[in-house]
Amino acid sequence: MKESQNIEWKSDWRDEYLKWICGFANAQGGKLFIGFDDDGNMAGISNAKELLETIPNKILDILGIMPVVNLFSKEGKEYIEIIVEPYPFPVNYKGQYYYRSGSTKQELKGNNLNSFLLGKVGKRWDGVEIPNITSAELKTDSLQRFRNRALKSKRVDEDVLNDSVDVLLEDLQLIENGFLKRAAILLFHPKPEKFVLGAYIKIGFFKTDDDLVFQDEVHGSLMEQIDKTEDLLKTKYSVYTIDYEGMARVEKPPFPERAIREALLNAIAHKDYSDPTPIQISVYPDHIIFWNPGQLPENWTVETLKIKHASKPFNPAIANTLFRCGDIEAWGRGTIKMINEALLNKSLPPEFSASATEFTTTFYKDVKTSFLAKGINPDLVPIIEYVIENGHITNSVVQKIMNVSKRTASRYLSLLENNYFQKIGETGVGTIYCFRGSSFYNEKGVKKGSKQIV
């Protein structure tokens, strides 16, 4: 068994392993075994009984916690198991805070440490109160925007909407102990950057990565930033194509507008505002990138975003306000909504990427650009284009449109499954392939609202 989020192997004891125990205590707990190599093969230890006494004392003296320490014997060899429970309060090793992430130990510093300490006392960064600011300093237009949209969404009682600003903020849980929370300042203050550095949006149009043609900065309250940014993306940064339906002229945006709006709101709702770097939107002739500081919830990957998942907003107070006024949906539907809005628009679904400090959403105007970015053979473009147009594809259809054998079609689908598709339905004739995150088919491959695949 390999090391994991909850398992760590050590051949012998060193006092520095107290850092690993600290990391387990601050995360989800775990077990540290003494007497095993890195692959989990037992080697045994010669001083087990001595360690059984000294390890608990060192843990208690230095970390202030009391894990369970067990001595076991197997095949004539002894080893020690240290069981660490997740602790509800921050645990430090000589003033340093460690955290178990995956199979690694990380020292928490700066913004990450601040967020961790707030979380341990039941607070999030956007929920911290700020003194010496009153509701009278908030922008009337921003508050009115909320009221107008909330009236349509019907997610706020009408009596509350017609009451005072303080009553409205109380209802939104943006006031605590008589102080405004950071979220209230970000959402409604005319100049939130006075209190939160980097609380704005940068937009740039690029011909190439190193050729910036023009740019804009969007400042003001988050309520203002939403509308100003959306308007700029539509009027200044989008080149519409012209088509005709009969005699009617139809202008088609380069990227699906509803999905783009969802990506913008996702960046605003989930930005790590303790990071002074602004949200950045990079527009290219063939793709658009939304970037924001922040990270996914623990143990989530980008694949989690493509299936039904819980709602775990990075900024709960901000997300709640945006939900109440109808700007966003709850229950973790944002990323799935982006995918399905793109598919309804006959466009390629967005691609997500995440690291420990940032999150990116990218929309490609055409399939070939996406293939080039991934290093995929552009000859396979017709397969993706077929799925965009028809919703799904089968092995037999691939054989026909690519003029290849069943075996070759399977190889093509396997390659595209790793990058774009999910395989659903029964193995064999009933198997279909559609984009990951598409909610148009059930687990048996039947199109929703139909009795069989069309």
C-alpha positions in Angstrom: 0.0 0.0 0.0 1.4 3.4 -1.0 1.4 6.6 1.1 -1.8 8.6 0.8 -3.8 11.4 2.3 -4.3 9.4 5.5 -1.3 7.0 5.6 2.5 7.7 6.1 5.2 5.1 6.4 8.5 5.6 8.2 11.3 3.1 8.8 12.3 4.5 12.2 11.4 7.4 14.5 12.8 10.9 14.2 11.5 13.9 16.2 10.9 15.8 12.9 8.0 13.4 12.3 6.0 15.5 14.8 5.5 17.8 11.8 3.7 15.0 10.0 1.5 14.3 13.0 0.8 18.1 13.2 -0.3 18.0 9.6 -2.7 15.0 10.1 -4.2 16.8 13.1 -4.8 20.0 11.1 -6.3 18.1 8.2 -8.5 15.0 8.1 -6.5 12.9 10.5 -4.4 9.8 9.6 -2.0 7.1 10.6 1.8 7.2 10.8 3.5 3.8 10.9 7.0 3.3 12.3 8.8 0.3 11.0 7.9 0.3 7.2 9.6 1.5 4.1 8.0 4.0 1.7 6.1 1.3 -0.1 4.5 -0.1 3.0 6.8 -3.1 3.4 7.4 -4.0 7.0 11.0 -3.8 8.2 10.4 -3.7 11.9 12.1 -1.7 14.6 14.4 -2.7 17.4 13.5 -0.1 20.1 9.7 -0.4 19.9 9.0 -0.6 23.6 11.1 2.5 24.3 9.3 4.5 21.5 6.0 3.4 22.9 6.7 5.5 25.9 8.7 8.4 24.5 6.5 9.2 21.4 3.3 9.9 23.3 5.1 12.2 25.7 6.8 14.1 22.9 3.6 14.6 21.0 1.8 15.9 24.1 4.7 18.2 25.2 5.3 19.7 21.8 2.0 19.5 20.0 -0.4 19.5 23.0 -2.5 16.6 21.6 -2.9 12.9 22.6 -3.1 10.5 19.6 -3.4 6.8 20.1 0.0 5.0 19.9 -0.1 1.2 19.5 2.6 -1.5 19.5 2.1 -4.4 17.1 4.1 -7.5 16.3 3.9 -9.4 13.0 6.1 -12.2 11.7 8.5 -11.7 14.6 8.9 -8.0 13.9 7.5 -5.1 15.9 6.1 -1.8 14.5 4.2 1.2 15.9 1.0 2.7 14.7 0.2 6.3 15.6 -3.5 7.2 15.0 -4.2 10.9 14.7 -7.7 12.3 14.8 -8.6 15.6 13.1 -8.6 18.3 15.7 -11.2 21.1 15.9 -8.6 23.7 16.9 -5.3 24.6 15.2 -2.3 22.5 16.2 1.2 23.9 15.8 4.7 22.5 15.9 6.9 25.1 17.7 4.9 27.9 16.3 4.7 26.5 12.8 1.4 25.1 11.3 1.5 22.0 9.0 -1.2 20.5 6.9 -1.6 17.2 5.2 -2.5 17.5 1.5 -2.5 14.3 -0.5 0.6 12.4 0.5 2.6 15.5 1.3 3.2 17.7 4.3 2.8 21.5 3.7 3.7 24.3 6.0 1.0 26.9 6.1 2.0 30.5 5.6 0.6 33.9 4.7 -2.9 33.8 3.2 -3.2 30.1 3.5 -2.4 30.2 7.2 -5.0 33.0 7.7 -7.7 31.1 5.9 -6.9 27.9 7.9 -7.0 29.7 11.3 -10.3 31.4 10.4 -11.8 28.1 9.3 -10.8 26.5 12.6 -12.9 29.0 14.5 -15.8 28.7 12.1 -15.2 31.8 10.0 -14.3 32.4 6.4 -12.3 35.3 5.0 -15.3 37.1 3.6 -17.2 36.7 6.9 -14.7 38.7 9.0 -16.1 41.9 10.5 -14.4 45.3 9.6 -14.7 48.1 12.1 -15.3 51.9 11.4 -17.4 51.3 8.3 -21.2 51.9 8.3 -23.9 51.0 5.9 -24.3 54.7 5.0 -21.0 54.4 3.1 -22.3 51.7 0.8 -23.3 52.6 -2.7 -27.0 53.2 -3.2 -27.0 52.1 -6.9 -25.3 48.8 -5.9 -27.9 48.1 -3.2 -30.7 49.0 -5.6 -29.3 46.6 -8.2 -29.5 43.8 -5.6 -33.1 44.8 -4.7 -34.2 44.9 -8.3 -32.7 41.5 -9.2 -33.8 39.9 -5.9 -37.4 41.0 -6.5 -37.3 39.0 -9.8 -35.6 36.0 -8.3 -38.1 35.9 -5.4 -35.3 34.7 -3.1 -35.7 37.6 -0.6 -38.9 38.5 1.2 -40.4 41.6 -0.4 -40.9 43.3 3.0 -37.2 43.0 3.6 -36.4 44.5 0.2 -38.5 47.5 1.0 -37.0 48.0 4.5 -33.8 49.8 5.5 -30.3 48.9 4.4 -29.4 47.5 7.8 -32.4 45.2 7.8 -31.5 44.0 4.3 -27.9 43.4 5.3 -29.0 41.6 8.5 -31.2 39.3 6.3 -28.2 38.6 4.1 -26.1 37.9 7.2 -23.6 40.6 6.2 -23.6 42.3 9.6 -22.3 40.7 12.8 -21.9 42.3 16.2 -22.9 45.6 14.6 -20.0 45.5 12.1 -20.1 45.0 8.4 -18.5 41.9 7.1 -15.8 42.0 4.3 -18.4 40.5 1.9 -20.7 43.6 2.4 -17.8 45.9 1.5 -16.8 43.9 -1.5 -20.4 43.6 -2.8 -21.7 47.2 -2.1 -18.9 49.7 -1.3 -18.1 52.1 -4.1 -14.3 51.6 -3.5 -13.7 48.2 -2.0 -10.0 48.4 -3.0 -9.5 50.8 -0.1 -10.0 47.8 2.2 -9.2 44.8 -0.1 -6.3 45.1 -2.5 -6.9 43.5 -5.9 -10.7 43.6 -5.7 -11.1 44.5 -9.4 -11.1 42.8 -12.8 -8.5 43.2 -15.6 -9.6 42.4 -19.2 -7.1 42.3 -22.1 -7.3 41.5 -25.8 -4.3 39.5 -27.1 -3.3 38.6 -30.6 -0.7 36.3 -29.0 0.5 35.7 -25.5 3.0 38.5 -25.8 1.0 40.9 -28.0 -1.5 42.8 -25.9 -3.7 45.0 -28.2 -5.8 46.8 -25.7 -7.0 46.4 -22.1 -9.5 47.6 -19.5 -9.8 47.6 -15.7 -13.2 47.3 -14.0 -13.4 48.8 -10.6 -16.2 49.5 -8.1 -18.4 47.2 -6.0 -18.9 43.6 -7.1 -22.4 44.4 -8.1 -21.1 47.0 -10.5 -18.2 44.8 -11.7 -20.6 42.1 -12.9 -22.6 44.3 -15.2 -19.7 46.4 -16.4 -17.5 43.4 -17.2 -20.4 41.6 -19.0 -21.1 44.7 -21.0 -17.4 45.1 -22.0 -17.1 41.5 -23.1 -20.2 41.9 -25.3 -19.5 45.3 -26.8 -15.7 45.7 -27.0 -14.2 42.2 -26.8 -16.5 40.1 -29.0 -16.5 39.9 -32.8 -19.9 38.6 -33.8 -20.3 36.5 -36.9 -23.2 37.3 -39.3 -25.6 34.6 -40.5 -29.1 34.6 -41.9 -32.2 32.5 -41.0 -34.4 33.1 -44.1 -34.4 36.8 -44.5 -33.6 37.6 -40.9 -30.0 38.6 -40.0 -28.6 36.7 -37.0 -25.5 37.8 -35.1 -23.7 34.9 -33.3 -21.3 35.6 -30.5 -17.8 34.0 -30.6 -18.4 32.3 -27.3 -21.7 31.1 -25.7 -22.9 34.2 -23.8 -24.7 32.4 -20.9 -21.7 30.2 -20.3 -19.4 33.2 -20.4 -21.5 35.0 -17.8 -21.5 31.9 -15.6 -17.6 31.8 -15.8 -17.4 35.5 -14.8 -19.7 35.0 -11.8 -17.8 31.8 -10.9 -14.5 33.8 -10.8 -16.1 36.6 -8.7 -17.8 34.2 -6.2 -14.8 32.0 -5.7 -11.8 34.4 -5.9 -9.4 34.3 -3.0 -9.8 38.0 -2.1 -6.9 37.7 0.4 -4.7 37.5 -2.6 -4.0 41.1 -4.0 -4.0 39.8 -7.6 -7.1 40.8 -9.5 -9.3 38.5 -11.6 -7.9 38.4 -15.1 -9.8 37.8 -18.4 -7.6 37.2 -21.4 -9.5 37.4 -24.8 -7.8 35.9 -27.9 -9.2 35.6 -31.4 -9.8 31.9 -30.9 -10.3 31.5 -27.1 -11.0 33.3 -23.9 -9.5 32.6 -20.4 -11.0 33.4 -17.0 -8.3 33.3 -14.3 -8.7 34.0 -10.5 -6.7 33.3 -7.4 -8.3 30.5 -5.4 -8.4 26.8 -5.0 -10.9 23.9 -5.1 -12.3 22.4 -1.9 -10.0 19.8 -0.4 -9.8 16.4 -2.3 -11.7 17.9 -5.3 -10.3 17.8 -8.8 -11.5 19.4 -12.0 -13.3 16.2 -12.7 -15.5 16.7 -9.6 -16.7 19.9 -11.3 -18.1 17.9 -14.2 -20.5 15.8 -12.2 -23.2 16.6 -9.7 -21.4 17.9 -6.6 -22.1 19.7 -3.4 -22.0 23.5 -3.1 -18.8 24.5 -1.3 -18.3 28.2 -2.1 -14.9 29.7 -1.4 -16.7 32.9 -0.2 -20.0 31.7 1.4 -21.3 35.2 2.3 -20.6 36.6 -1.2 -22.0 33.5 -2.9 -25.2 33.6 -0.7 -25.8 37.3 -1.7 -25.3 36.5 -5.4 -27.7 33.5 -5.1 -30.3 35.6 -3.3 -30.4 38.1 -6.1 -30.5 35.5 -8.8 -27.0 36.0 -10.2 -25.9 32.4 -9.5 -27.4 29.1 -8.7 -26.9 27.0 -5.6 -26.0 23.3 -5.2 -22.8 23.4 -7.2 -24.4 23.8 -10.6 -22.2 26.6 -12.0 -19.6 24.5 -13.8 -22.2 22.0 -15.1 -24.3 24.9 -16.3 -21.3 26.3 -18.2 -20.9 22.9 -19.9 -24.5 22.5 -20.9 -25.0 26.1 -22.0 -22.0 25.6 -24.3 -23.5 22.4 -25.7 -26.9 24.0 -26.2 -25.1 26.7 -28.2 -23.4 24.0 -30.3 -20.0 25.0 -28.9 -17.1 23.1 -27.3 -17.5 22.9 -23.5 -15.1 24.9 -21.3 -12.0 23.4 -19.9 -11.1 23.8 -16.2 -7.7 23.7 -14.6 -6.8 24.2 -10.9 -3.7 24.4 -8.7 -3.1 25.1 -5.1 -3.4 28.8 -5.7 -5.4 29.5 -8.9 -8.3 28.4 -11.0 -8.8 28.8 -14.8 -11.7 28.4 -17.2 -11.0 28.4 -20.9 -13.5 28.5 -23.8 -12.2 27.6 -27.3 -13.9 29.1 -30.4 -13.2 26.0 -32.5 -12.2 22.4 -31.9 -8.9 22.6 -33.8 -7.5 25.3 -31.4 -8.3 23.1 -28.4 -6.6 20.1 -30.2 -3.5 22.1 -30.9 -3.4 23.2 -27.2 -3.5 19.6 -26.1 -1.3 18.2 -28.9 -4.0 16.0 -30.3 -4.1 15.0 -34.0 -6.3 17.5 -35.8 -7.5 14.8 -38.1 -9.9 13.7 -35.2 -11.7 17.1 -35.2 -14.8 15.6 -37.1 -15.5 13.3 -34.2 -15.7 16.2 -31.7 -17.7 18.3 -34.2 -20.2 15.5 -34.6 -20.7 15.2 -30.8 -21.2 19.0 -30.6 -23.9 18.9 -33.2 -25.6 15.6 -32.2 -24.9 15.3 -28.5 -23.3 11.9 -28.6 -21.5 9.4 -30.8 -21.0 5.6 -31.1 -18.2 3.5 -32.4 -20.1 2.6 -35.5 -20.6 6.3 -36.3 -16.9 7.0 -35.9 -16.2 4.2 -38.3 -18.4 5.8 -40.9 -17.3 9.5 -40.6 -13.6 8.6 -40.3 -13.7 5.6 -42.7 -11.8 3.4 -40.3 -12.1 -0.1 -38.8 -13.9 -0.8 -35.5 -10.5 -1.3 -33.8 -9.2 2.1 -35.0 -12.5 3.8 -34.0 -12.1 2.4 -30.5 -8.6 3.8 -30.3 -9.8 7.2 -31.4 -12.6 7.2 -28.8 -10.2 6.0 -26.1 -7.9 9.0 -26.8 -10.8 11.5 -26.8 -12.3 9.9 -23.7 -9.2 10.8 -21.8 -9.5 14.5 -22.8 -13.2 15.2 -23.5 -15.7 12.3 -23.4 -17.4 10.1 -20.8 -18.6 6.7 -21.8 -22.1 5.7 -20.7 -24.5 3.0 -21.4 -24.0 -0.8 -21.6 -20.8 -2.1 -23.1 -21.0 -2.9 -26.8 -23.7 -1.7 -29.2 -25.4 0.3 -26.4 -22.3 2.3 -25.5 -22.3 6.0 -26.4 -19.8 8.8 -25.8 -20.8 12.4 -24.8 -19.0 15.3 -23.3 -18.1 15.0 -19.6 -20.6 17.1 -17.6 -23.3 16.7 -20.2 -26.6 16.2 -18.4 -28.6 15.2 -21.5 -28.3 11.4 -20.9 -28.9 9.1 -18.0 -26.5 6.5 -16.7 -27.9 3.9 -19.2 -27.2 6.2 -22.2 -30.8 7.1 -22.8 -31.5 10.7 -23.7 -33.5 12.4 -21.0 -37.1 12.8 -22.1 -36.8 9.9 -24.5 -37.5 6.2 -24.4 -34.4 5.4 -26.4 -31.4 7.0 -27.9 -32.3 9.1 -30.9 
